[in-house]
């Protein structure tokens, strides 16, 4: 008789995570072909008793892809669930609400805080957005601690007054710079009219919506995240040392001797040149300096730290999220001993505290509070502005032989022949004092939501009150202005020592150093201190009637904003949006805003702006169901008209008067005691909004169960009524006063965006992903009130905003015959030499002058941006690489060799010679040429490609971490701006943080190690 054997079982434990390594609650886990099943806990863990013969586990979760995992002999599993981009549960944050992603008809892209945390060691949210959101173009210009905010542009620039997008944090206009990445839930970018029309007069440049995290029902989830970052300069201009620079000067003099015989007096023999590179004594070292200014000013690296701690969870009554985030940014400048008891330099610390609470007061009433506080302290030289170049100018412009920063006897150095043009930045920084600039920010949001289904199913109301206060203190610290130390310069030709301080200007006695700095207790920065009050009331309706989905929204909002002691600014908005979709196939949305702003006169303070959009999901049609590989095929389009009142100036509709000065009277004109009023600006009572008409057409697609997804958007923007300032209008000077501002300008923009993503998880748990996107955006000025008689090529109309212009060069003057036969130059024509650029006489008038400056290549804003991200997740390991690049951009960066007759020489390329040719002309030393001689020499192709972010990480097995009460523990190494290819001399994407010749605080390369623990 056969023996009956009981079926054997074993215990299987595991952890369910999403793509961002966040625990997934209530995921269903079952044995394929069996009855054993369970669900995951709030921390993502599960335990299941399975038959020993079972081979496959099935995991499902609404909003995620179904996963089948081979069990084999494993008793501990770590399972990653991929998001399903077309599940109805996925929502996107839009203006004044959320919408299902599948039903969107506007051009909106969204990313999450988890994605942004991969931006290796970056603590500035704006910088972390780079490349992650198609259509959003960011450009950075500085690595200064606490001042790294990039410029942001959505799609094509279509106004010369203001192109910055509207930024809302939890629905209120706030600064992005103080938002810590650890608190961010999502960031949405709204690009077309249907998405931004609800913001009316503030939506013409696009909108960025930042939503902070909320608590979820369940046990307390504690997360600790700590990063330690090494920062170093990315790229600075390459300069020659003293020997090579002076050797190049000798070659230059040999060339110039034909037109300036006196240049021989500056020629140095080889014996002297060798003393710069190989001094025989300390005396020779002092007399013949060879200074590497980068090494004298900057450390090899500096450190930064970021630590955050958050707790979230909740019950049926309340859910909560609380977070503390601390940032400390180190200074790349060396700590320079000045003998005065303080250390000057830069630095930044910031502490953010956030608390988001949601109370379910009744089954139909919800009350929410969002409290946020930020304390940021910047350390910088006393009174320094972000663009003050003196502190780093030596790294860019000071010659290596000019002087030692500090001579061997401890005396500071200076360059007596041209002190202003050849600064000693080490001295300037050391004696600059210390200022602490403190910014305190407090924001409060109180929201009451009431479900009104008792009156109408799907109806609810929402009231919100927000109060923001920002206070900034400056002028606290050590004021060491006008307290110079003794400096000297040693003439390399004679060895004679010259001292800068001959006598004490106060006592007229012999100069003596003194420690005479004072401490200052601080003052209010009126221009950066503001108060904002915002209150709104909103009605929402959403219901479904069979296959018909209908929703409607109406908002009334008022806002009062005052900066310092100024008169308050006021706004009022009446907003609506209605949506309809049939069976998730056909979509229609109509929205608009009736906006009021006190920017303009009484007849132009209110205006209505609207948007219309529609969509068709072809893949949901019955006749498409049999195409198995097709997951999504959707068409959408939008049109709208939006305004912009964020123009330069206020009360442009009224005449502006000033009071002061003395009236001149008498037969012999002389001042009298009588003062007078005078008009400083003529008002224009008809001044009004700038208006942007936006169009967008798009295709979205998904294949193979959305393993391959993508979209293509085509857009056109038409901006009219752009305000032209009186000083920029074509009004003759005999008008007598600057003309009034007027709505005359017109610009058109257009372009396209392409996005493609691949995401696949293999049966062994290996997940591979790749995401790419590309944005092409161009603009053309149609009208900017150019003078009628100005040549077409010198007008703004017909060219992009910010079009670069230059003298054109057509090869080189190869011989003296070419020199003598070339077009005469308006300045220093007799100083032309063979090997100079052959400058084009563009207007053919027989002379090279400023009438020959013409448009050259592109503007300083890139036409094309590219992003590519690739990576994998497998058995706790993850790898991520993000490349970012731009092209079709031209930037003017002027680092002229031997500027101001100083011996600074840059590595520029191959200099022209008779026998071998070359890339560029020789520099000039003893002769002078005009700006036209440079041609396009300093107009650079601003294209670049960089390894923007990279990360490798490992999440420890759950069976190991559970022993210590830890749900998740991840260790990672990542970096930012790790590799760069560019033709630019330094790593600035724009010049807005300094000028083209004096550089900026160096941009950073970051290496970061971090630890992420969840309890």
ZADORO-666112 format. One record per residue (C-alpha): x, y, z; residue in one letter. Coordinates in steps of 0.25 Angstrom, whole numbers, padded with zeros to 4 digits, always signed. Example, Ala and Ser with C-alpha at 12.3 -4.5 7.8 and 13.67 -1.06 7.14 Angstrom:
! ZADORO-666112
+0049-0018+0031A;+0055-0004+0029S;
END
This chain:
! ZADORO-666112
+0000+0000+0000X;+0006+0013-0004X;+0010+0023+0007X;+0004+0037+0008X;+0015+0047+0010X;+0011+0061+0015X;+0015+0073+0006X;+0027+0080+0011X;+0028+0095+0013X;+0038+0106+0015X;+0038+0120+0020X;+0041+0131+0010X;+0044+0145+0014X;+0046+0157+0005X;+0046+0172+0003X;+0037+0180-0008X;+0043+0193-0013X;+0040+0203-0024X;+0050+0208-0034X;+0054+0219-0024X;+0057+0208-0014X;+0044+0213-0006X;+0037+0201+0002X;+0024+0197-0005X;+0012+0195+0004X;+0000+0185+0000X;+0007+0178-0011X;+0001+0165-0014X;+0010+0153-0014X;+0006+0139-0018X;+0011+0126-0022X;+0009+0123-0037X;-0001+0112-0039X;-0003+0111-0024X;-0012+0116-0013X;-0001+0122-0003X;-0002+0138-0003X;+0001+0150+0005X;+0003+0165+0004X;+0015+0174+0008X;+0015+0182+0020X;+0017+0197+0021X;+0032+0195+0021X;+0031+0187+0009X;+0034+0174+0016X;+0027+0161+0014X;+0027+0146+0020X;+0021+0135+0012X;+0020+0120+0015X;+0022+0113+0002X;+0023+0098-0003X;+0037+0094-0006X;+0033+0090-0020X;+0029+0104-0023X;+0037+0111-0034X;+0031+0124-0037X;+0026+0136-0029X;+0016+0146-0035X;+0016+0160-0029X;+0006+0171-0033X;+0003+0185-0029X;-0007+0195-0036X;+0002+0205-0042X;+0013+0196-0044X;+0017+0185-0054X;+0014+0170-0051X;+0027+0163-0047X;+0030+0148-0047X;+0042+0143-0039X;+0048+0130-0039X;+0050+0125-0025X;+0060+0114-0027X;+0067+0111-0014X;+0066+0125-0008X;+0060+0129+0005X;+0062+0144+0004X;+0057+0152-0007X;+0058+0167-0011X;+0048+0170-0022X;+0048+0183-0030X;+0034+0188-0036X;+0035+0197-0048X;+0025+0208-0049X;+0014+0205-0060X;+0013+0219-0067X;-0001+0217-0072X;-0008+0212-0059X;-0019+0220-0055X;-0014+0222-0041X;-0002+0230-0047X;-0004+0245-0045X;+0003+0258-0049X;+0003+0271-0042X;-0003+0282-0050X;-0008+0296-0047X;-0017+0296-0035X;-0018+0281-0034X;-0014+0268-0040X;-0018+0260-0052X;-0017+0246-0057X;-0005+0244-0066X;-0013+0237-0076X;-0023+0248-0078X;-0013+0259-0079X;-0014+0268-0092X;-0004+0279-0088X;+0011+0279-0089X;+0015+0275-0075X;+0027+0267-0070X;+0030+0262-0056X;+0041+0256-0048X;+0042+0252-0034X;+0051+0256-0022X;+0057+0242-0022X;+0062+0244-0036X;+0068+0257-0032X;+0076+0252-0021X;+0085+0244-0031X;+0091+0258-0034X;+0104+0254-0027X;+0106+0264-0016X;+0098+0275-0021X;+0090+0282-0011X;+0084+0293-0020X;+0070+0288-0025X;+0071+0297-0038X;+0085+0290-0042X;+0079+0276-0039X;+0068+0278-0049X;+0078+0279-0061X;+0075+0269-0072X;+0063+0262-0064X;+0052+0270-0070X;+0051+0272-0085X;+0049+0286-0089X;+0055+0292-0077X;+0069+0298-0080X;+0078+0302-0068X;+0091+0309-0069X;+0101+0311-0058X;+0112+0321-0056X;+0118+0320-0043X;+0122+0310-0032X;+0121+0320-0021X;+0116+0314-0008X;+0101+0319-0006X;+0100+0325-0019X;+0100+0314-0029X;+0086+0316-0034X;+0085+0314-0049X;+0078+0322-0059X;+0065+0314-0064X;+0058+0315-0077X;+0046+0307-0082X;+0047+0305-0097X;+0049+0317-0106X;+0052+0331-0100X;+0042+0341-0106X;+0044+0353-0097X;+0056+0362-0094X;+0050+0367-0081X;+0048+0355-0073X;+0049+0340-0077X;+0050+0333-0064X;+0038+0323-0061X;+0028+0324-0050X;+0033+0316-0038X;+0022+0311-0028X;+0026+0303-0016X;+0013+0296-0011X;+0005+0305-0019X;+0011+0318-0014X;+0021+0327-0022X;+0034+0324-0014X;+0049+0324-0017X;+0055+0310-0021X;+0068+0313-0015X;+0064+0310-0001X;+0057+0297-0004X;+0064+0284+0000X;+0064+0272-0009X;+0061+0263+0002X;+0047+0269+0004X;+0043+0269-0010X;+0032+0259-0015X;+0031+0264-0029X;+0035+0275-0039X;+0026+0278-0050X;+0029+0287-0062X;+0017+0293-0069X;+0021+0297-0083X;+0009+0300-0092X;-0003+0309-0092X;-0013+0299-0087X;-0004+0296-0075X;+0000+0310-0071X;-0013+0318-0075X;-0018+0316-0061X;-0007+0325-0056X;-0011+0336-0066X;-0001+0348-0066X;+0010+0340-0059X;+0010+0328-0068X;+0016+0333-0081X;+0030+0328-0078X;+0025+0314-0073X;+0023+0309-0059X;+0031+0300-0049X;+0022+0293-0038X;+0030+0288-0026X;+0022+0279-0017X;+0027+0275-0004X;+0025+0261+0003X;+0013+0257+0011X;+0011+0246+0021X;+0004+0233+0018X;-0004+0224+0027X;+0004+0214+0034X;+0015+0212+0045X;+0026+0223+0046X;+0036+0222+0035X;+0049+0229+0039X;+0060+0232+0029X;+0074+0237+0031X;+0082+0242+0019X;+0096+0247+0020X;+0106+0251+0009X;+0121+0256+0009X;+0125+0263-0003X;+0139+0266-0009X;+0139+0278-0018X;+0149+0283-0027X;+0150+0293-0039X;+0145+0287-0052X;+0153+0295-0062X;+0160+0308-0062X;+0168+0315-0073X;+0181+0309-0076X;+0193+0319-0075X;+0208+0318-0078X;+0218+0320-0067X;+0228+0331-0066X;+0238+0325-0075X;+0229+0321-0086X;+0221+0334-0085X;+0233+0342-0086X;+0239+0334-0098X;+0226+0336-0105X;+0227+0351-0102X;+0241+0350-0109X;+0235+0344-0121X;+0225+0355-0121X;+0235+0366-0120X;+0243+0359-0132X;+0231+0360-0140X;+0227+0375-0136X;+0241+0380-0138X;+0238+0384-0152X;+0228+0394-0148X;+0233+0398-0134X;+0248+0398-0132X;+0247+0402-0118X;+0241+0388-0114X;+0255+0382-0113X;+0257+0389-0099X;+0247+0378-0094X;+0254+0366-0100X;+0260+0357-0090X;+0272+0348-0092X;+0271+0333-0089X;+0280+0335-0077X;+0270+0344-0071X;+0258+0335-0075X;+0265+0323-0068X;+0265+0330-0055X;+0250+0330-0055X;+0249+0315-0056X;+0262+0312-0048X;+0266+0323-0038X;+0279+0321-0032X;+0276+0328-0019X;+0264+0333-0010X;+0268+0347-0015X;+0267+0342-0030X;+0253+0335-0026X;+0248+0349-0021X;+0253+0357-0033X;+0249+0347-0044X;+0235+0342-0039X;+0229+0329-0045X;+0215+0329-0039X;+0204+0318-0041X;+0192+0327-0037X;+0183+0316-0037X;+0191+0308-0027X;+0193+0321-0019X;+0178+0324-0018X;+0171+0310-0018X;+0172+0297-0011X;+0173+0284-0018X;+0159+0281-0012X;+0149+0285-0001X;+0138+0278+0006X;+0123+0279+0007X;+0113+0272+0016X;+0099+0269+0015X;+0091+0262+0025X;+0075+0260+0026X;+0066+0253+0035X;+0051+0251+0033X;+0040+0243+0039X;+0027+0240+0033X;+0014+0232+0036X;+0001+0234+0041X;-0013+0228+0046X;-0027+0230+0042X;-0027+0243+0049X;-0014+0249+0045X;-0003+0247+0035X;+0011+0254+0037X;+0024+0257+0030X;+0035+0264+0037X;+0049+0267+0032X;+0062+0274+0036X;+0072+0277+0026X;+0086+0282+0029X;+0096+0287+0018X;+0110+0292+0019X;+0118+0297+0007X;+0133+0298+0008X;+0141+0309+0001X;+0151+0306-0010X;+0160+0318-0006X;+0171+0315+0003X;+0171+0320+0017X;+0181+0331+0016X;+0188+0336+0028X;+0188+0351+0029X;+0193+0353+0043X;+0180+0361+0047X;+0173+0350+0055X;+0162+0346+0045X;+0162+0337+0032X;+0155+0343+0020X;+0148+0335+0010X;+0134+0328+0006X;+0125+0318+0012X;+0111+0314+0013X;+0102+0307+0023X;+0087+0305+0023X;+0077+0298+0032X;+0063+0295+0028X;+0052+0290+0036X;+0039+0285+0030X;+0026+0279+0036X;+0014+0275+0028X;+0002+0270+0035X;-0012+0266+0030X;-0023+0264+0040X;-0036+0257+0037X;-0045+0265+0046X;-0058+0257+0041X;-0060+0247+0030X;-0062+0259+0020X;-0053+0270+0026X;-0038+0271+0025X;-0029+0281+0031X;-0015+0282+0027X;-0003+0291+0031X;+0010+0292+0024X;+0021+0299+0033X;+0035+0302+0027X;+0047+0310+0033X;+0060+0312+0027X;+0073+0319+0033X;+0084+0321+0023X;+0097+0328+0026X;+0107+0332+0015X;+0121+0336+0018X;+0128+0345+0009X;+0138+0357+0008X;+0132+0369+0014X;+0123+0377+0005X;+0126+0367-0006X;+0115+0365-0017X;+0114+0352-0024X;+0120+0357-0037X;+0132+0364-0030X;+0144+0358-0038X;+0156+0364-0030X;+0156+0352-0021X;+0159+0342-0032X;+0164+0351-0044X;+0178+0347-0042X;+0175+0332-0046X;+0170+0337-0059X;+0178+0350-0062X;+0190+0352-0054X;+0203+0349-0060X;+0212+0339-0053X;+0224+0348-0053X;+0217+0361-0048X;+0220+0359-0033X;+0219+0349-0022X;+0207+0348-0014X;+0216+0349-0002X;+0231+0351-0003X;+0241+0343+0005X;+0241+0354+0016X;+0226+0353+0018X;+0223+0366+0011X;+0211+0366+0002X;+0213+0368-0013X;+0208+0377-0023X;+0210+0381-0038X;+0215+0395-0038X;+0214+0398-0053X;+0199+0394-0054X;+0194+0391-0040X;+0179+0392-0045X;+0180+0383-0057X;+0189+0373-0050X;+0183+0370-0037X;+0189+0362-0025X;+0176+0354-0022X;+0183+0347-0010X;+0185+0360-0003X;+0171+0365-0007X;+0164+0353-0001X;+0173+0352+0011X;+0170+0367+0015X;+0156+0367+0011X;+0149+0365+0025X;+0138+0356+0028X;+0123+0358+0026X;+0112+0348+0030X;+0100+0350+0021X;+0088+0343+0028X;+0075+0339+0022X;+0063+0334+0030X;+0051+0329+0023X;+0038+0325+0030X;+0026+0320+0021X;+0012+0315+0027X;+0001+0309+0019X;-0013+0306+0025X;-0023+0298+0017X;-0037+0294+0020X;-0044+0284+0010X;-0058+0280+0011X;-0065+0269+0004X;-0079+0274-0001X;-0084+0261-0007X;-0096+0263+0002X;-0100+0273-0008X;-0094+0268-0020X;-0086+0255-0023X;-0072+0259-0026X;-0072+0273-0021X;-0062+0278-0011X;-0057+0292-0006X;-0043+0296-0002X;-0039+0309+0005X;-0024+0313+0007X;-0017+0323+0015X;-0002+0325+0013X;+0007+0335+0020X;+0022+0336+0017X;+0033+0345+0023X;+0047+0346+0019X;+0057+0354+0026X;+0072+0356+0022X;+0083+0362+0030X;+0096+0368+0024X;+0108+0375+0030X;+0111+0366+0041X;+0125+0363+0044X;+0139+0369+0042X;+0140+0382+0034X;+0154+0383+0030X;+0152+0393+0018X;+0163+0404+0016X;+0173+0398+0025X;+0184+0394+0015X;+0196+0386+0019X;+0210+0390+0013X;+0213+0384-0001X;+0225+0384-0009X;+0230+0381-0023X;+0244+0377-0028X;+0247+0382-0042X;+0253+0370-0049X;+0262+0378-0058X;+0269+0386-0047X;+0265+0379-0034X;+0261+0392-0028X;+0250+0390-0017X;+0238+0399-0018X;+0228+0401-0006X;+0213+0404-0008X;+0211+0411+0005X;+0221+0423+0006X;+0214+0430+0018X;+0202+0428+0027X;+0191+0436+0021X;+0185+0439+0034X;+0198+0443+0042X;+0207+0447+0030X;+0218+0439+0037X;+0225+0427+0032X;+0215+0416+0028X;+0213+0405+0038X;+0204+0393+0038X;+0193+0393+0048X;+0181+0384+0052X;+0170+0394+0052X;+0158+0386+0047X;+0145+0388+0054X;+0133+0378+0057X;+0119+0382+0052X;+0106+0377+0058X;+0098+0376+0045X;+0087+0383+0037X;+0074+0379+0030X;+0075+0377+0015X;+0063+0384+0011X;+0063+0379-0003X;+0063+0365+0001X;+0053+0365+0013X;+0039+0363+0008X;+0025+0359+0013X;+0015+0351+0005X;+0000+0348+0009X;-0008+0339+0000X;-0022+0334+0002X;-0031+0326-0008X;-0044+0318-0009X;-0046+0307-0018X;-0057+0298-0023X;-0055+0285-0030X;-0064+0275-0036X;-0061+0262-0042X;-0071+0251-0046X;-0072+0239-0056X;-0085+0236-0063X;-0082+0222-0070X;-0071+0225-0080X;-0072+0240-0078X;-0062+0247-0068X;-0065+0261-0065X;-0057+0271-0056X;-0058+0285-0053X;-0050+0295-0044X;-0051+0309-0040X;-0042+0318-0032X;-0042+0331-0026X;-0028+0336-0021X;-0023+0349-0015X;-0008+0352-0012X;-0001+0364-0005X;+0014+0365-0006X;+0023+0376+0000X;+0038+0377+0000X;+0045+0385+0010X;+0038+0398+0012X;+0032+0399-0002X;+0017+0400-0005X;+0010+0386-0006X;+0008+0380-0019X;-0006+0373-0021X;-0011+0362-0030X;-0025+0356-0032X;-0028+0344-0040X;-0041+0337-0044X;-0038+0323-0050X;-0046+0312-0056X;-0043+0299-0063X;-0052+0288-0069X;-0048+0275-0074X;-0056+0264-0081X;-0052+0250-0086X;-0059+0239-0092X;-0055+0224-0089X;-0041+0229-0088X;-0040+0231-0103X;-0045+0245-0105X;-0040+0257-0097X;-0044+0272-0096X;-0039+0283-0086X;-0043+0297-0086X;-0037+0307-0076X;-0034+0321-0073X;-0032+0332-0063X;-0037+0346-0061X;-0025+0353-0055X;-0023+0367-0048X;-0010+0373-0046X;-0007+0387-0041X;+0005+0388-0050X;-0003+0396-0060X;-0012+0408-0061X;-0027+0407-0057X;-0032+0403-0071X;-0022+0391-0072X;-0022+0385-0059X;-0031+0373-0062X;-0030+0363-0074X;-0035+0349-0078X;-0025+0339-0083X;-0030+0325-0087X;-0025+0311-0093X;-0031+0300-0100X;-0026+0286-0102X;-0030+0272-0107X;-0025+0258-0108X;-0028+0245-0115X;-0023+0232-0109X;-0023+0223-0122X;-0018+0211-0115X;-0031+0210-0107X;-0039+0208-0119X;-0045+0195-0121X;-0039+0193-0135X;-0025+0195-0129X;-0027+0185-0118X;-0021+0173-0126X;-0007+0180-0128X;-0001+0173-0117X;+0012+0181-0117X;+0005+0194-0116X;+0003+0199-0102X;+0000+0214-0104X;-0002+0223-0116X;-0007+0237-0113X;-0009+0250-0120X;-0011+0263-0113X;-0011+0278-0116X;-0013+0291-0110X;-0015+0306-0112X;-0015+0318-0103X;-0012+0332-0100X;-0005+0336-0087X;+0000+0349-0081X;+0012+0354-0074X;+0013+0366-0065X;+0027+0363-0059X;+0033+0375-0067X;+0044+0384-0063X;+0040+0395-0054X;+0027+0399-0047X;+0016+0410-0049X;+0021+0411-0064X;+0007+0417-0067X;+0010+0430-0059X;+0020+0441-0060X;+0032+0440-0050X;+0037+0453-0044X;+0049+0456-0036X;+0052+0467-0026X;+0066+0474-0024X;+0076+0482-0030X;+0078+0497-0031X;+0071+0506-0040X;+0081+0515-0049X;+0077+0529-0050X;+0082+0543-0053X;+0089+0551-0064X;+0101+0543-0060X;+0096+0529-0058X;+0098+0524-0044X;+0092+0515-0034X;+0081+0520-0025X;+0075+0513-0012X;+0062+0509-0020X;+0061+0495-0023X;+0052+0489-0034X;+0044+0477-0039X;+0047+0470-0052X;+0041+0459-0060X;+0050+0447-0060X;+0041+0437-0067X;+0029+0440-0076X;+0018+0431-0073X;+0010+0423-0083X;-0005+0422-0079X;-0007+0411-0089X;+0004+0402-0084X;-0001+0387-0082X;+0003+0373-0082X;+0012+0365-0091X;+0004+0354-0098X;+0009+0340-0102X;+0001+0332-0112X;+0005+0317-0110X;+0003+0305-0119X;+0007+0290-0117X;+0005+0277-0124X;+0010+0264-0118X;+0010+0249-0120X;+0012+0239-0109X;+0015+0225-0111X;+0018+0212-0103X;+0022+0198-0108X;+0024+0184-0102X;+0016+0187-0089X;+0022+0201-0088X;+0036+0195-0088X;+0039+0205-0099X;+0032+0219-0097X;+0034+0233-0103X;+0028+0246-0108X;+0030+0256-0118X;+0025+0271-0116X;+0025+0282-0127X;+0023+0296-0121X;+0021+0310-0126X;+0021+0323-0117X;+0017+0337-0122X;+0020+0348-0112X;+0014+0362-0115X;+0013+0375-0108X;+0027+0373-0102X;+0030+0386-0094X;+0042+0394-0100X;+0048+0403-0091X;+0049+0418-0094X;+0064+0418-0096X;+0063+0406-0106X;+0053+0413-0115X;+0056+0419-0128X;+0053+0433-0123X;+0063+0445-0127X;+0070+0452-0116X;+0064+0465-0119X;+0051+0460-0113X;+0057+0465-0100X;+0054+0454-0090X;+0055+0439-0091X;+0043+0433-0098X;+0032+0426-0090X;+0032+0411-0090X;+0022+0405-0100X;+0016+0391-0104X;+0023+0390-0117X;+0032+0378-0118X;+0029+0365-0125X;+0037+0351-0124X;+0034+0337-0129X;+0039+0324-0124X;+0038+0310-0128X;+0044+0296-0127X;+0042+0282-0123X;+0045+0272-0112X;+0048+0257-0113X;+0048+0247-0102X;+0050+0232-0102X;+0051+0223-0090X;+0054+0208-0089X;+0051+0200-0076X;+0052+0185-0075X;+0053+0175-0063X;+0058+0161-0066X;+0053+0149-0059X;+0066+0148-0050X;+0062+0162-0045X;+0072+0170-0054X;+0066+0183-0058X;+0072+0191-0069X;+0067+0205-0073X;+0071+0217-0082X;+0065+0230-0084X;+0068+0241-0094X;+0063+0254-0098X;+0066+0265-0107X;+0060+0280-0108X;+0062+0289-0120X;+0057+0303-0118X;+0060+0316-0126X;+0054+0330-0126X;+0054+0341-0136X;+0052+0356-0133X;+0041+0362-0142X;+0041+0376-0137X;+0049+0384-0127X;+0048+0398-0131X;+0061+0398-0139X;+0064+0411-0146X;+0059+0412-0160X;+0072+0416-0166X;+0080+0405-0159X;+0086+0394-0168X;+0078+0382-0168X;+0090+0373-0162X;+0091+0383-0150X;+0076+0382-0147X;+0070+0373-0136X;+0059+0369-0145X;+0061+0356-0152X;+0072+0351-0142X;+0071+0343-0129X;+0070+0350-0116X;+0084+0352-0111X;+0090+0349-0124X;+0106+0350-0124X;+0112+0360-0133X;+0127+0362-0137X;+0136+0366-0148X;+0138+0355-0158X;+0152+0350-0161X;+0155+0343-0175X;+0168+0336-0173X;+0181+0343-0170X;+0189+0354-0177X;+0200+0345-0182X;+0210+0355-0187X;+0213+0370-0187X;+0206+0370-0200X;+0194+0366-0193X;+0196+0376-0182X;+0198+0387-0192X;+0186+0383-0200X;+0176+0380-0189X;+0165+0390-0185X;+0169+0401-0177X;+0165+0400-0162X;+0159+0412-0155X;+0168+0410-0143X;+0184+0407-0143X;+0184+0404-0158X;+0199+0405-0158X;+0201+0394-0148X;+0196+0383-0157X;+0206+0371-0159X;+0206+0359-0167X;+0199+0348-0159X;+0188+0357-0155X;+0174+0354-0158X;+0169+0359-0171X;+0156+0366-0166X;+0144+0367-0175X;+0139+0380-0180X;+0125+0376-0179X;+0118+0389-0184X;+0129+0391-0194X;+0131+0405-0191X;+0146+0404-0191X;+0149+0405-0176X;+0148+0395-0165X;+0140+0401-0154X;+0128+0398-0145X;+0119+0398-0157X;+0126+0384-0160X;+0121+0378-0147X;+0111+0367-0152X;+0103+0355-0146X;+0112+0343-0144X;+0107+0329-0142X;+0098+0327-0130X;+0093+0334-0118X;+0098+0331-0104X;+0086+0322-0101X;+0087+0308-0107X;+0078+0304-0118X;+0079+0289-0115X;+0080+0282-0101X;+0083+0267-0100X;+0081+0257-0088X;+0084+0242-0088X;+0083+0234-0075X;+0086+0219-0074X;+0087+0209-0062X;+0083+0196-0056X;+0078+0190-0043X;+0081+0176-0039X;+0082+0169-0026X;+0084+0181-0017X;+0094+0188-0027X;+0090+0200-0035X;+0098+0208-0046X;+0094+0221-0052X;+0101+0230-0062X;+0095+0243-0068X;+0101+0251-0079X;+0097+0265-0083X;+0101+0274-0094X;+0097+0286-0103X;+0101+0291-0116X;+0098+0303-0126X;+0102+0313-0116X;+0113+0324-0117X;+0119+0331-0105X;+0129+0343-0104X;+0140+0340-0094X;+0152+0349-0095X;+0165+0345-0089X;+0175+0353-0097X;+0190+0349-0096X;+0198+0361-0092X;+0186+0370-0088X;+0190+0383-0082X;+0205+0380-0086X;+0206+0370-0075X;+0213+0357-0077X;+0201+0347-0076X;+0200+0337-0087X;+0189+0327-0089X;+0189+0314-0096X;+0181+0318-0108X;+0185+0309-0120X;+0196+0310-0131X;+0201+0323-0135X;+0202+0327-0149X;+0215+0326-0156X;+0219+0328-0171X;+0224+0314-0172X;+0214+0306-0165X;+0202+0315-0164X;+0194+0314-0151X;+0180+0315-0144X;+0181+0330-0138X;+0190+0342-0140X;+0201+0345-0130X;+0198+0354-0119X;+0203+0368-0118X;+0212+0374-0108X;+0218+0388-0112X;+0208+0391-0122X;+0193+0394-0121X;+0182+0389-0130X;+0167+0392-0129X;+0156+0383-0125X;+0154+0379-0140X;+0167+0372-0141X;+0162+0361-0132X;+0152+0357-0142X;+0145+0345-0136X;+0156+0341-0128X;+0149+0342-0115X;+0135+0336-0120X;+0135+0322-0115X;+0127+0310-0119X;+0120+0308-0106X;+0116+0294-0109X;+0119+0284-0098X;+0116+0270-0093X;+0118+0266-0079X;+0117+0254-0070X;+0107+0261-0062X;+0104+0251-0051X;+0108+0236-0048X;+0105+0227-0037X;+0108+0213-0032X;+0101+0208-0020X;+0098+0195-0012X;+0086+0193-0003X;+0090+0183+0008X;+0081+0170+0008X;+0068+0171+0016X;+0071+0158+0024X;+0084+0165+0029X;+0078+0179+0033X;+0066+0173+0040X;+0075+0168+0051X;+0078+0183+0054X;+0064+0188+0053X;+0067+0194+0039X;+0058+0193+0028X;+0067+0199+0017X;+0082+0202+0017X;+0088+0207+0004X;+0103+0212+0002X;+0106+0219-0010X;+0117+0227-0017X;+0113+0237-0027X;+0118+0250-0034X;+0114+0262-0042X;+0121+0269-0054X;+0131+0257-0054X;+0136+0259-0068X;+0135+0270-0078X;+0138+0272-0093X;+0137+0287-0098X;+0145+0297-0107X;+0143+0307-0096X;+0155+0312-0088X;+0147+0310-0075X;+0135+0303-0069X;+0125+0314-0069X;+0112+0311-0077X;+0109+0326-0076X;+0115+0339-0072X;+0104+0345-0063X;+0112+0343-0050X;+0124+0351-0055X;+0129+0357-0068X;+0135+0350-0080X;+0149+0355-0076X;+0151+0353-0061X;+0144+0340-0059X;+0136+0335-0048X;+0137+0327-0035X;+0141+0313-0041X;+0130+0303-0044X;+0131+0290-0037X;+0134+0276-0040X;+0128+0267-0028X;+0131+0253-0023X;+0121+0249-0012X;+0120+0237-0003X;+0106+0235+0004X;+0098+0226+0014X;+0083+0225+0013X;+0077+0217+0025X;+0062+0215+0027X;+0056+0209+0040X;
END
